[in-house]
Amino acid sequence: MPRRVLLGLVASAVAMPALAQSVDGLVARSLEARGGLARLRAISSVRMTGKLSMGEVEAPIVIEIKRPASVRSELRLEGVSLVQASDGRVAWGIAPGDLGPQPLAAEMAKDVAARADLDGPLADYAAKGYQVELVGERELDLGEAHVLRVTRPSGETEDVFIDAESFLPVRTEVRRKVQGRELVAETTFDDYEEVAGVMWPHTIESGIQGRTARQTLTIEKIQIDPVIDDARFRMPAASEGTKRK
C-alpha cells in the first residue's frame, strides 16, 4: 500500500473519533447549560402561560406538557378558544367554527407531537434513533453558534444552533417537504431564565425562512410539575349538535 494512502487512512481513523467526541461533548455541554439531564428528566409536567403575537394581533395562550408524550396549547382569540393537542396517540384541534374537535392533518400532527418532548432532540438522541453530526459554525444575530444536524429515522433533518458562549440552544431550523417544495421552519429562543434549576427561553419567535411573517411567544409564567388531568390531552367526543351538522 502506498505510504500516502496509508497515512490518509490513519488520519481518517483518528479524525472520526475526534469528531464524534466533539458532537457528544457539545451535546453534553448544552444539556448541562440547561440545568443537566437529571433535572430535565425529573420534570413530569410543565404549564406555561403567556401571550402570542402575530403582527398586530396579540392573544393569551396556555401551553401544557406532560410526560411521556402529551401536549396541549390553548389560545384565546376574540373570546374563542383555539386548541391543538396530542395524547401521544391522536393529535387533534379545535378551530373557530362549528366543527368541534377534529384530528389534525399529518404535517400539523407531527409539529404538535414534537412539542411534547420536554428534553429536546439532543437528549438521548441515539436511544431515540436519531443521528447527530457537527456541520460547522454560523454567525447569528445573537452571536456565534455551533450547528448540530439531527437526522430522524424518517430522514427529516433539524439543525440545532448552540450558542458558542452559553451553550444554550438559540435556534432550530427544520427542513420538510410541503406539496413538493422544501420549506425551512425557523424557531429562535431568547431571554433564558432559570425556573426550578432549569434554563427556559421566555421569548420564542418562529416563522418560515424567506418569509416576513413571524409569530412571537412571550412566556410570562412557568409552573413545574403542576397536576394535569390526562383528559386534557385526549380528543373529546363530538357533541350531539356537532354530530348533526
C-alpha atoms as a printed R data frame, in Angstrom:
    type eleno elety resid chain resno       x      y      z
1   ATOM     1    CA   MET     A     1   0.000  0.000  0.000
2   ATOM     2    CA   PRO     A     2   1.461  3.445 -0.934
3   ATOM     3    CA   ARG     A     3   2.641  5.449  2.056
4   ATOM     4    CA   ARG     A     4   0.359  8.444  1.316
5   ATOM     5    CA   VAL     A     5  -2.733  6.198  1.196
6   ATOM     6    CA   LEU     A     6  -1.759  4.578  4.498
7   ATOM     7    CA   LEU     A     7  -1.259  7.973  6.094
8   ATOM     8    CA   GLY     A     8  -4.657  9.079  4.794
9   ATOM     9    CA   LEU     A     9  -6.377  6.060  6.317
10  ATOM    10    CA   VAL     A    10  -4.673  6.647  9.654
11  ATOM    11    CA   ALA     A    11  -5.673 10.313  9.605
12  ATOM    12    CA   SER     A    12  -9.301  9.386  8.883
13  ATOM    13    CA   ALA     A    13  -9.360  6.808 11.654
14  ATOM    14    CA   VAL     A    14  -8.064  9.403 14.115
15  ATOM    15    CA   ALA     A    15 -10.397 12.171 12.895
16  ATOM    16    CA   MET     A    16 -13.643 10.180 13.139
17  ATOM    17    CA   PRO     A    17 -13.466  9.522 16.914
18  ATOM    18    CA   ALA     A    18 -12.420 13.150 17.454
19  ATOM    19    CA   LEU     A    19 -15.479 14.381 15.551
20  ATOM    20    CA   ALA     A    20 -17.777 12.008 17.439
21  ATOM    21    CA   GLN     A    21 -16.286 13.213 20.716
22  ATOM    22    CA   SER     A    22 -16.855 16.859 19.769
23  ATOM    23    CA   VAL     A    23 -20.514 16.148 18.922
24  ATOM    24    CA   ASP     A    24 -21.137 14.333 22.205
25  ATOM    25    CA   GLY     A    25 -19.134 16.992 24.035
26  ATOM    26    CA   LEU     A    26 -21.307 19.769 22.615
27  ATOM    27    CA   VAL     A    27 -24.490 17.840 23.409
28  ATOM    28    CA   ALA     A    28 -23.300 17.251 26.992
29  ATOM    29    CA   ARG     A    29 -22.333 20.909 27.481
30  ATOM    30    CA   SER     A    30 -25.654 22.103 26.068
31  ATOM    31    CA   LEU     A    31 -27.674 19.810 28.340
32  ATOM    32    CA   GLU     A    32 -25.562 20.892 31.319
33  ATOM    33    CA   ALA     A    33 -26.111 24.567 30.432
34  ATOM    34    CA   ARG     A    34 -29.868 23.961 30.541
35  ATOM    35    CA   GLY     A    35 -29.562 22.524 34.049
36  ATOM    36    CA   GLY     A    36 -28.437 18.953 33.463
37  ATOM    37    CA   LEU     A    37 -30.175 15.893 32.095
38  ATOM    38    CA   ALA     A    38 -31.063 14.635 35.578
39  ATOM    39    CA   ARG     A    39 -33.042 17.812 36.371
40  ATOM    40    CA   LEU     A    40 -34.767 17.719 32.997
41  ATOM    41    CA   ARG     A    41 -35.764 14.080 33.418
42  ATOM    42    CA   ALA     A    42 -37.112 14.786 36.917
43  ATOM    43    CA   ILE     A    43 -39.754 17.138 35.471
44  ATOM    44    CA   SER     A    44 -43.024 15.310 34.843
45  ATOM    45    CA   SER     A    45 -45.169 18.210 33.652
46  ATOM    46    CA   VAL     A    46 -44.975 21.910 32.759
47  ATOM    47    CA   ARG     A    47 -47.538 24.662 32.335
48  ATOM    48    CA   MET     A    48 -46.509 27.873 30.530
49  ATOM    49    CA   THR     A    49 -48.685 30.962 30.490
50  ATOM    50    CA   GLY     A    50 -48.049 33.904 28.206
51  ATOM    51    CA   LYS     A    51 -49.116 35.663 25.036
52  ATOM    52    CA   LEU     A    52 -48.743 35.002 21.327
53  ATOM    53    CA   SER     A    53 -48.194 37.933 18.990
54  ATOM    54    CA   MET     A    54 -48.865 37.722 15.245
55  ATOM    55    CA   GLY     A    55 -48.415 41.099 13.616
56  ATOM    56    CA   GLU     A    56 -50.788 43.469 15.381
57  ATOM    57    CA   VAL     A    57 -52.790 40.621 16.922
58  ATOM    58    CA   GLU     A    58 -51.960 39.509 20.464
59  ATOM    59    CA   ALA     A    59 -53.688 36.733 22.388
60  ATOM    60    CA   PRO     A    60 -53.232 34.919 25.718
61  ATOM    61    CA   ILE     A    61 -52.002 31.341 25.486
62  ATOM    62    CA   VAL     A    62 -51.519 28.392 27.854
63  ATOM    63    CA   ILE     A    63 -49.209 25.506 26.942
64  ATOM    64    CA   GLU     A    64 -49.241 22.271 28.954
65  ATOM    65    CA   ILE     A    65 -46.808 19.379 28.529
66  ATOM    66    CA   LYS     A    66 -46.891 16.079 30.396
67  ATOM    67    CA   ARG     A    67 -44.697 13.024 30.064
68  ATOM    68    CA   PRO     A    68 -44.439 10.772 28.280
69  ATOM    69    CA   ALA     A    69 -45.873 12.428 25.156
70  ATOM    70    CA   SER     A    70 -48.837 14.692 25.929
71  ATOM    71    CA   VAL     A    71 -49.112 18.347 24.945
72  ATOM    72    CA   ARG     A    72 -51.852 20.962 24.712
73  ATOM    73    CA   SER     A    73 -51.833 24.620 23.687
74  ATOM    74    CA   GLU     A    74 -54.920 26.796 24.066
75  ATOM    75    CA   LEU     A    75 -55.148 30.259 22.560
76  ATOM    76    CA   ARG     A    76 -57.933 32.720 23.350
77  ATOM    77    CA   LEU     A    77 -58.730 34.997 20.428
78  ATOM    78    CA   GLU     A    78 -61.720 37.359 20.454
79  ATOM    79    CA   GLY     A    79 -63.465 35.193 23.039
80  ATOM    80    CA   VAL     A    80 -62.919 31.960 21.099
81  ATOM    81    CA   SER     A    81 -60.600 29.094 22.114
82  ATOM    82    CA   LEU     A    82 -58.205 27.617 19.554
83  ATOM    83    CA   VAL     A    83 -56.772 24.295 20.744
84  ATOM    84    CA   GLN     A    84 -54.036 21.990 19.455
85  ATOM    85    CA   ALA     A    85 -53.271 18.887 21.492
86  ATOM    86    CA   SER     A    86 -51.975 15.326 21.475
87  ATOM    87    CA   ASP     A    87 -52.161 12.493 23.980
88  ATOM    88    CA   GLY     A    88 -49.237 10.720 22.298
89  ATOM    89    CA   ARG     A    89 -51.566  8.746 20.034
90  ATOM    90    CA   VAL     A    90 -54.044 11.178 18.469
91  ATOM    91    CA   ALA     A    91 -53.247 14.787 17.580
92  ATOM    92    CA   TRP     A    92 -56.329 16.967 17.379
93  ATOM    93    CA   GLY     A    93 -57.507 20.546 17.372
94  ATOM    94    CA   ILE     A    94 -60.422 22.917 17.790
95  ATOM    95    CA   ALA     A    95 -60.603 25.815 15.344
96  ATOM    96    CA   PRO     A    96 -63.181 28.622 15.066
97  ATOM    97    CA   GLY     A    97 -66.473 27.369 13.671
98  ATOM    98    CA   ASP     A    98 -68.925 24.618 14.488
99  ATOM    99    CA   LEU     A    99 -66.926 21.502 13.554
100 ATOM   100    CA   GLY     A   100 -65.757 20.796 17.115
101 ATOM   101    CA   PRO     A   101 -62.672 18.673 17.914
102 ATOM   102    CA   GLN     A   102 -61.041 17.278 14.759
103 ATOM   103    CA   PRO     A   103 -57.954 15.109 14.089
104 ATOM   104    CA   LEU     A   104 -55.077 17.175 12.704
105 ATOM   105    CA   ALA     A   105 -53.546 16.698  9.271
106 ATOM   106    CA   ALA     A   106 -50.346 14.621  9.226
107 ATOM   107    CA   GLU     A   107 -47.856 17.509  8.954
108 ATOM   108    CA   MET     A   108 -49.528 19.557 11.671
109 ATOM   109    CA   ALA     A   109 -49.849 16.465 13.870
110 ATOM   110    CA   LYS     A   110 -46.093 15.926 13.561
111 ATOM   111    CA   ASP     A   111 -45.412 19.506 14.677
112 ATOM   112    CA   VAL     A   112 -47.738 19.219 17.666
113 ATOM   113    CA   ALA     A   113 -46.261 15.867 18.756
114 ATOM   114    CA   ALA     A   114 -42.726 17.317 18.612
115 ATOM   115    CA   ARG     A   115 -43.695 19.950 21.206
116 ATOM   116    CA   ALA     A   116 -44.245 17.198 23.785
117 ATOM   117    CA   ASP     A   117 -40.506 16.456 24.022
118 ATOM   118    CA   LEU     A   118 -39.507 18.224 27.247
119 ATOM   119    CA   ASP     A   119 -35.853 17.250 26.894
120 ATOM   120    CA   GLY     A   120 -35.333 18.325 23.275
121 ATOM   121    CA   PRO     A   121 -33.954 16.374 20.290
122 ATOM   122    CA   LEU     A   122 -30.349 16.214 21.558
123 ATOM   123    CA   ALA     A   123 -31.100 14.416 24.846
124 ATOM   124    CA   ASP     A   124 -30.633 10.636 24.481
125 ATOM   125    CA   TYR     A   125 -30.528 11.143 20.722
126 ATOM   126    CA   ALA     A   126 -29.075  7.679 19.965
127 ATOM   127    CA   ALA     A   127 -31.789  5.948 22.021
128 ATOM   128    CA   LYS     A   128 -34.403  7.864 20.010
129 ATOM   129    CA   GLY     A   129 -32.863  6.568 16.790
130 ATOM   130    CA   TYR     A   130 -31.538  9.999 15.798
131 ATOM   131    CA   GLN     A   131 -28.167 10.725 14.234
132 ATOM   132    CA   VAL     A   132 -26.338 13.933 15.186
133 ATOM   133    CA   GLU     A   133 -23.416 15.500 13.342
134 ATOM   134    CA   LEU     A   134 -21.494 18.743 13.713
135 ATOM   135    CA   VAL     A   135 -21.870 20.640 10.445
136 ATOM   136    CA   GLY     A   136 -19.974 23.807 11.391
137 ATOM   137    CA   GLU     A   137 -20.395 27.213 12.940
138 ATOM   138    CA   ARG     A   138 -22.580 30.140 11.935
139 ATOM   139    CA   GLU     A   139 -22.723 33.774 12.943
140 ATOM   140    CA   LEU     A   140 -26.238 34.707 14.072
141 ATOM   141    CA   ASP     A   141 -27.745 37.993 15.259
142 ATOM   142    CA   LEU     A   142 -27.401 36.536 18.751
143 ATOM   143    CA   GLY     A   143 -23.701 35.666 18.268
144 ATOM   144    CA   GLU     A   144 -21.645 32.729 17.011
145 ATOM   145    CA   ALA     A   145 -23.230 29.283 17.252
146 ATOM   146    CA   HIS     A   146 -22.228 25.647 16.719
147 ATOM   147    CA   VAL     A   147 -24.591 23.875 14.326
148 ATOM   148    CA   LEU     A   148 -25.619 20.297 15.111
149 ATOM   149    CA   ARG     A   149 -27.697 18.483 12.488
150 ATOM   150    CA   VAL     A   150 -30.229 15.988 13.843
151 ATOM   151    CA   THR     A   151 -31.455 13.373 11.363
152 ATOM   152    CA   ARG     A   152 -34.550 11.415 12.357
153 ATOM   153    CA   PRO     A   153 -35.351  7.877 11.153
154 ATOM   154    CA   SER     A   154 -37.865  9.428  8.718
155 ATOM   155    CA   GLY     A   155 -34.993 11.311  7.050
156 ATOM   156    CA   GLU     A   156 -36.224 14.709  8.258
157 ATOM   157    CA   THR     A   157 -33.391 16.947  9.435
158 ATOM   158    CA   GLU     A   158 -33.280 19.628 12.095
159 ATOM   159    CA   ASP     A   159 -30.342 21.969 12.641
160 ATOM   160    CA   VAL     A   160 -29.876 22.914 16.300
161 ATOM   161    CA   PHE     A   161 -27.802 26.061 16.910
162 ATOM   162    CA   ILE     A   162 -25.855 26.012 20.185
163 ATOM   163    CA   ASP     A   163 -24.583 29.383 21.399
164 ATOM   164    CA   ALA     A   164 -20.772 29.349 21.472
165 ATOM   165    CA   GLU     A   165 -20.622 31.118 24.862
166 ATOM   166    CA   SER     A   166 -23.634 29.949 26.870
167 ATOM   167    CA   PHE     A   167 -24.070 26.567 25.097
168 ATOM   168    CA   LEU     A   168 -27.830 27.086 25.244
169 ATOM   169    CA   PRO     A   169 -29.943 26.276 22.140
170 ATOM   170    CA   VAL     A   170 -30.705 29.575 20.400
171 ATOM   171    CA   ARG     A   171 -32.282 28.446 17.124
172 ATOM   172    CA   THR     A   172 -33.619 25.446 15.257
173 ATOM   173    CA   GLU     A   173 -34.190 25.041 11.531
174 ATOM   174    CA   VAL     A   174 -36.397 22.136 10.445
175 ATOM   175    CA   ARG     A   175 -36.452 21.161  6.757
176 ATOM   176    CA   ARG     A   176 -39.514 19.459  5.344
177 ATOM   177    CA   LYS     A   177 -41.305 18.931  2.054
178 ATOM   178    CA   VAL     A   178 -44.715 20.554  1.701
179 ATOM   179    CA   GLN     A   179 -46.570 19.920 -1.570
180 ATOM   180    CA   GLY     A   180 -43.284 19.043 -3.249
181 ATOM   181    CA   ARG     A   181 -41.445 22.154 -2.035
182 ATOM   182    CA   GLU     A   182 -38.813 22.241  0.683
183 ATOM   183    CA   LEU     A   183 -39.567 24.719  3.449
184 ATOM   184    CA   VAL     A   184 -37.384 25.626  6.416
185 ATOM   185    CA   ALA     A   185 -39.212 26.358  9.662
186 ATOM   186    CA   GLU     A   186 -37.078 28.646 11.861
187 ATOM   187    CA   THR     A   187 -37.501 28.973 15.612
188 ATOM   188    CA   THR     A   188 -35.366 31.333 17.727
189 ATOM   189    CA   PHE     A   189 -35.038 31.045 21.528
190 ATOM   190    CA   ASP     A   190 -34.091 34.048 23.676
191 ATOM   191    CA   ASP     A   191 -34.448 35.584 27.149
192 ATOM   192    CA   TYR     A   192 -33.478 32.478 29.100
193 ATOM   193    CA   GLU     A   193 -34.361 32.458 32.788
194 ATOM   194    CA   GLU     A   194 -33.898 29.802 35.460
195 ATOM   195    CA   VAL     A   195 -37.011 28.085 36.806
196 ATOM   196    CA   ALA     A   196 -36.606 25.163 39.252
197 ATOM   197    CA   GLY     A   197 -32.947 24.777 38.331
198 ATOM   198    CA   VAL     A   198 -33.569 24.607 34.562
199 ATOM   199    CA   MET     A   199 -32.990 27.332 31.981
200 ATOM   200    CA   TRP     A   200 -36.111 28.105 29.919
201 ATOM   201    CA   PRO     A   201 -36.430 30.528 26.985
202 ATOM   202    CA   HIS     A   202 -39.080 33.157 27.636
203 ATOM   203    CA   THR     A   203 -39.174 34.578 24.100
204 ATOM   204    CA   ILE     A   204 -39.704 32.199 21.168
205 ATOM   205    CA   GLU     A   205 -40.029 33.533 17.621
206 ATOM   206    CA   SER     A   206 -40.992 31.299 14.718
207 ATOM   207    CA   GLY     A   207 -41.673 31.527 11.002
208 ATOM   208    CA   ILE     A   208 -40.773 30.178  7.580
209 ATOM   209    CA   GLN     A   209 -37.341 31.057  6.217
210 ATOM   210    CA   GLY     A   210 -37.597 33.653  3.447
211 ATOM   211    CA   ARG     A   211 -40.981 34.940  4.596
212 ATOM   212    CA   THR     A   212 -41.522 38.071  6.643
213 ATOM   213    CA   ALA     A   213 -44.450 36.769  8.704
214 ATOM   214    CA   ARG     A   214 -43.399 35.831 12.233
215 ATOM   215    CA   GLN     A   215 -45.137 34.909 15.460
216 ATOM   216    CA   THR     A   216 -43.653 35.578 18.874
217 ATOM   217    CA   LEU     A   217 -44.452 33.618 22.004
218 ATOM   218    CA   THR     A   218 -43.701 35.519 25.216
219 ATOM   219    CA   ILE     A   219 -43.720 33.331 28.319
220 ATOM   220    CA   GLU     A   220 -44.807 35.175 31.462
221 ATOM   221    CA   LYS     A   221 -45.055 32.277 33.927
222 ATOM   222    CA   ILE     A   222 -43.756 28.697 34.086
223 ATOM   223    CA   GLN     A   223 -45.115 26.145 36.561
224 ATOM   224    CA   ILE     A   224 -43.115 22.969 37.142
225 ATOM   225    CA   ASP     A   225 -44.943 19.704 37.883
226 ATOM   226    CA   PRO     A   226 -48.498 21.054 38.063
227 ATOM   227    CA   VAL     A   227 -51.187 18.393 38.372
228 ATOM   228    CA   ILE     A   228 -52.756 17.997 34.911
229 ATOM   229    CA   ASP     A   229 -55.526 15.508 34.225
230 ATOM   230    CA   ASP     A   230 -54.759 13.208 31.267
231 ATOM   231    CA   ALA     A   231 -58.214 14.016 29.913
232 ATOM   232    CA   ARG     A   232 -56.898 17.478 28.987
233 ATOM   233    CA   PHE     A   233 -54.886 15.885 26.186
234 ATOM   234    CA   ARG     A   234 -57.466 13.435 24.818
235 ATOM   235    CA   MET     A   235 -59.726 14.424 21.940
236 ATOM   236    CA   PRO     A   236 -63.253 14.952 23.314
237 ATOM   237    CA   ALA     A   237 -66.173 13.216 21.686
238 ATOM   238    CA   ALA     A   238 -68.142 15.462 19.363
239 ATOM   239    CA   SER     A   239 -71.260 16.990 20.895
240 ATOM   240    CA   GLU     A   240 -74.677 15.959 19.637
241 ATOM   241    CA   GLY     A   241 -75.113 19.337 17.949
242 ATOM   242    CA   THR     A   242 -71.832 18.954 16.131
243 ATOM   243    CA   LYS     A   243 -72.696 15.394 15.053
244 ATOM   244    CA   ARG     A   244 -75.981 16.580 13.455
245 ATOM   245    CA   LYS     A   245 -74.089 19.179 11.454
